[in-house]
Amino acid sequence: MERPTSVNAAAAAFETAPLAEIDNLRIAFRGHDGTLAEAVRGVSLTLDKGERLGIVGESGSGKSLTGRALLGLLPGAAQMSASTLRFDGADLLALSARKRRQLCGQQMGMILQDPKYSLNPVMTVAQQMREAFALHAPKTGRRAMREKIVDALAAVHIRNPERVADAYPHELSGGMGQRVMIAMMVSSGPRLLVADEPTSALDVLVAQQVLAILDETIARHDTGLILISHDLPLVMSFCDRVVVMVAGRVVETCVARDLLHAQHPYTRGLLAANPPLANPPDELPVLARDPAWLADPHDSAHGAPR
């Protein structure tokens, strides 16, 4: 028997609902003189299931803070507000701190840009991974936990996972440390993964290997990925859509493959600052900044998210 139309419509709406949704996100910090400075100003974006969304922009544009807001990992001094902050249908603004931690440990994860500063230097890889895994499998025995750690390291193509598990972070290369970080974050099969400059500290070959591992993870778990990066060619080749941010707000959103044809002058300036190796220009153009880019997106239509 066919289900009622209303039930079918509800099921279809659930299937098409975004995995993550942000509307009018604002993050501010109070300065030493007591004034409030907004670092993120009215950001709105969505992420679909299995989608790869790139966020690009210069340092200080609010990219990392936007990703951290979804996971509830903002600094203690941050003052945040939003009209909507939702993950897989759950209202993150209404969840308790304990529920947010559970989501962050099991269904949402974040890969930071430099494992030297993300891994504890006085703990072995196995000790750190055991601490992370125990959050969502607290009753796992010692032997089963060891097997899980080794399997997670093997899944990110570490050749000798037993040896790496007993190593300290300083004994690992940058690429190996980044693989350990990925193994810690993706072992639980997260629905949402925020990767904050995951390849910035790596050489080109190792960076491609790390991206291939992320690609496998997305395909295996239908994970939605937010990739924060300064590398425009990487984002164009790896992501589905791109969000361009400047001064804490979104100025343009487009399909990744169409980024070369972006219209906003700030995006055009970013592209011009990344000249081709073949026939490069004699000198790099200087980005002419328009004060209108700093306008609040809810007060002006100029450069508002599309």
Legacy VTK file of the C-alpha trace (Angstrom):
# vtk DataFile Version 3.0
C-alpha trace
ASCII
DATASET POLYDATA
POINTS 306 float
0.000 0.000 0.000
1.340 3.407 -0.957
1.970 5.770 1.909
-0.111 8.947 2.194
1.155 11.880 0.184
1.987 13.852 3.330
4.252 11.039 4.558
5.955 10.793 1.175
6.493 14.548 1.160
7.952 14.455 4.669
10.336 11.660 3.691
11.419 13.556 0.577
11.981 16.696 2.611
14.147 14.718 5.042
16.249 13.326 2.216
16.840 16.755 0.701
17.403 18.608 3.978
20.964 19.905 4.341
23.330 18.080 6.673
24.414 21.358 8.257
22.824 24.788 8.140
24.107 28.137 9.382
22.088 31.341 9.215
23.221 34.776 10.386
26.152 33.487 12.434
27.933 36.192 14.420
31.045 35.764 16.559
32.607 38.633 18.486
35.438 39.195 20.952
35.730 41.944 23.537
38.976 43.909 23.375
41.098 45.204 26.239
39.369 48.573 25.957
35.959 46.955 26.348
34.862 47.372 22.728
33.294 44.429 20.937
34.905 43.396 17.647
32.969 41.101 15.323
35.128 38.418 13.677
32.206 36.680 11.901
29.354 38.885 10.703
26.125 37.380 9.480
27.515 34.252 7.782
24.930 31.953 6.192
25.698 28.682 4.403
24.515 25.089 4.011
26.243 21.738 3.547
24.532 18.744 1.965
25.163 15.094 2.826
28.302 13.878 1.067
29.101 17.361 -0.233
32.543 18.963 -0.187
32.300 22.649 0.626
35.417 24.794 0.404
35.770 28.007 2.399
38.483 30.351 1.142
39.682 33.804 2.094
42.644 35.585 3.600
43.830 35.009 7.167
41.442 36.571 9.674
38.403 36.354 7.405
36.511 34.105 9.853
36.872 30.758 8.051
38.095 28.692 11.001
35.717 30.329 13.485
32.780 29.431 11.228
33.821 25.770 11.181
34.485 25.704 14.915
31.060 27.195 15.660
29.369 24.103 14.213
31.401 21.810 16.461
31.082 23.990 19.562
34.857 24.499 19.712
35.006 28.283 19.906
37.386 29.957 22.395
35.886 30.719 25.778
36.078 34.464 25.143
33.975 34.228 21.980
30.452 35.638 22.022
28.324 33.799 19.479
24.789 34.222 18.183
22.933 32.779 15.204
19.415 32.609 13.817
20.009 28.963 12.864
22.765 26.493 13.720
21.609 23.025 12.766
23.223 19.617 12.173
21.298 16.704 10.663
17.998 18.189 11.840
19.229 18.880 15.403
19.119 22.444 16.717
22.658 22.925 18.013
21.683 26.133 19.793
19.210 24.214 21.963
21.424 21.223 22.821
23.108 20.876 26.193
26.894 20.978 26.476
26.952 17.203 27.072
24.938 16.493 23.911
27.201 18.801 21.892
30.282 16.908 23.138
28.687 13.603 22.163
27.949 14.881 18.667
31.456 16.278 18.335
33.053 12.996 19.373
30.859 10.674 17.347
29.187 12.411 14.392
31.302 15.525 13.872
35.069 15.845 13.741
37.750 18.425 13.012
41.193 18.014 11.465
43.570 20.821 12.383
46.312 22.144 10.152
49.503 21.181 11.979
49.804 17.905 13.931
52.856 19.271 15.795
50.500 21.556 17.710
47.475 19.240 17.770
49.049 16.072 19.187
50.232 15.846 22.801
54.056 15.586 22.706
54.318 13.524 25.929
51.784 10.843 24.943
52.210 8.068 22.403
49.899 7.861 19.422
48.119 4.871 20.965
47.551 6.702 24.260
46.007 9.682 22.484
43.867 7.570 20.196
42.721 5.434 23.151
41.632 8.595 24.941
39.647 9.731 21.898
38.103 6.326 21.159
37.073 5.779 24.785
34.617 8.674 24.484
32.336 6.632 22.207
33.381 3.103 23.283
34.110 3.400 27.024
33.781 -0.332 27.813
36.175 -1.593 25.151
38.815 -3.963 26.543
42.534 -3.263 26.288
43.205 -5.838 23.564
40.137 -4.834 21.520
41.105 -1.172 21.868
44.630 -1.916 20.651
43.230 -3.717 17.606
40.898 -0.793 16.902
43.790 1.691 17.069
45.977 -0.373 14.741
43.086 -0.876 12.300
42.364 2.875 12.276
46.012 3.645 11.484
46.080 0.997 8.758
42.925 2.492 7.242
44.799 5.736 6.525
47.558 3.780 4.736
50.201 3.847 7.472
52.540 1.017 6.521
53.606 -0.082 10.000
50.669 0.799 12.242
51.988 -1.211 15.203
55.203 0.827 15.299
53.439 4.155 14.750
50.966 3.386 17.531
53.849 3.229 20.027
55.625 6.322 18.653
55.595 9.839 20.068
54.543 12.774 17.819
58.128 14.064 17.472
59.083 10.702 15.935
56.623 11.168 13.079
56.919 13.176 9.878
54.388 15.903 9.147
52.473 13.685 6.730
52.450 10.765 9.179
51.208 13.012 11.979
48.424 14.327 9.773
47.380 10.753 8.962
47.218 10.021 12.683
44.960 13.052 13.147
42.712 11.863 10.333
42.588 8.343 11.812
41.475 9.760 15.170
38.733 11.847 13.580
37.295 9.455 10.992
37.377 6.125 12.850
33.851 6.675 14.188
32.497 7.413 10.700
31.586 11.082 11.241
28.702 12.580 9.291
30.459 15.968 9.211
34.177 16.660 8.984
35.775 20.116 9.199
39.300 20.103 7.765
41.140 23.323 8.646
44.117 23.681 6.296
44.854 19.924 6.477
47.619 20.098 3.859
49.254 23.474 4.563
52.243 21.973 6.432
52.804 19.181 3.883
54.703 18.929 0.628
52.750 18.499 -2.600
53.056 14.700 -2.847
52.085 14.024 0.778
49.258 16.571 0.500
47.801 14.627 -2.430
47.994 11.411 -0.399
46.177 13.045 2.522
43.460 14.338 0.193
43.063 10.838 -1.266
42.497 9.505 2.260
39.869 12.186 2.892
38.278 11.249 -0.422
38.007 7.610 0.679
36.470 8.657 4.005
33.822 10.799 2.340
32.884 7.990 -0.037
32.823 5.329 2.701
30.664 7.218 5.211
28.844 9.717 2.939
30.521 12.398 5.037
29.917 16.086 4.471
33.240 17.944 4.324
34.022 21.592 5.034
37.521 22.245 3.674
39.081 25.494 4.910
42.006 26.510 2.749
44.072 29.292 1.175
44.865 27.052 -1.799
42.371 28.033 -4.502
43.524 25.466 -7.130
43.186 22.691 -4.533
39.683 23.790 -3.574
38.611 24.052 -7.218
39.785 20.504 -7.946
38.626 18.827 -4.722
35.400 20.562 -3.660
31.866 20.782 -5.062
31.109 24.357 -3.985
33.192 27.264 -2.731
32.320 29.993 -0.228
34.501 33.114 -0.349
34.871 35.097 2.881
36.381 38.478 3.674
36.264 40.467 6.917
33.984 37.941 8.601
31.306 37.700 5.930
30.487 35.742 2.787
30.871 37.735 -0.407
30.387 34.983 -2.990
29.287 31.370 -3.334
29.754 29.370 -6.520
30.287 25.910 -7.970
33.950 25.000 -7.470
34.671 24.391 -11.143
33.287 27.860 -11.933
35.536 29.686 -9.457
37.771 30.947 -12.264
34.717 32.820 -13.582
33.754 34.337 -10.215
32.305 37.841 -10.398
33.058 39.482 -7.059
36.136 41.755 -7.237
37.587 40.271 -4.037
37.433 36.752 -5.495
38.942 38.049 -8.724
41.733 39.591 -6.635
42.447 36.277 -4.883
42.639 34.501 -8.227
44.952 37.155 -9.656
47.298 36.699 -6.683
47.794 33.067 -7.765
49.365 33.461 -11.224
49.958 30.545 -13.611
53.425 29.005 -13.862
53.263 29.263 -17.646
53.526 32.840 -18.940
53.259 34.558 -15.524
52.633 38.322 -15.474
55.557 40.698 -15.025
54.165 41.851 -11.670
51.347 40.783 -9.407
48.299 43.061 -9.305
47.448 44.777 -6.018
43.964 44.104 -4.669
41.973 47.360 -4.484
39.742 46.982 -1.426
36.236 48.407 -1.513
34.832 49.634 1.848
31.482 48.238 0.732
32.880 44.712 1.269
32.841 45.435 4.990
29.133 46.293 4.988
26.873 44.101 7.079
25.176 41.552 4.780
21.835 42.150 6.499
22.050 45.883 5.851
23.276 45.838 2.275
22.689 43.621 -0.738
26.194 44.290 -2.055
28.067 41.003 -2.195
25.426 39.137 -0.207
25.561 35.327 -0.335
23.873 33.921 -3.392
LINES 1 307
306 0 1 2 3 4 5 6 7 8 9 10 11 12 13 14 15 16 17 18 19 20 21 22 23 24 25 26 27 28 29 30 31 32 33 34 35 36 37 38 39 40 41 42 43 44 45 46 47 48 49 50 51 52 53 54 55 56 57 58 59 60 61 62 63 64 65 66 67 68 69 70 71 72 73 74 75 76 77 78 79 80 81 82 83 84 85 86 87 88 89 90 91 92 93 94 95 96 97 98 99 100 101 102 103 104 105 106 107 108 109 110 111 112 113 114 115 116 117 118 119 120 121 122 123 124 125 126 127 128 129 130 131 132 133 134 135 136 137 138 139 140 141 142 143 144 145 146 147 148 149 150 151 152 153 154 155 156 157 158 159 160 161 162 163 164 165 166 167 168 169 170 171 172 173 174 175 176 177 178 179 180 181 182 183 184 185 186 187 188 189 190 191 192 193 194 195 196 197 198 199 200 201 202 203 204 205 206 207 208 209 210 211 212 213 214 215 216 217 218 219 220 221 222 223 224 225 226 227 228 229 230 231 232 233 234 235 236 237 238 239 240 241 242 243 244 245 246 247 248 249 250 251 252 253 254 255 256 257 258 259 260 261 262 263 264 265 266 267 268 269 270 271 272 273 274 275 276 277 278 279 280 281 282 283 284 285 286 287 288 289 290 291 292 293 294 295 296 297 298 299 300 301 302 303 304 305
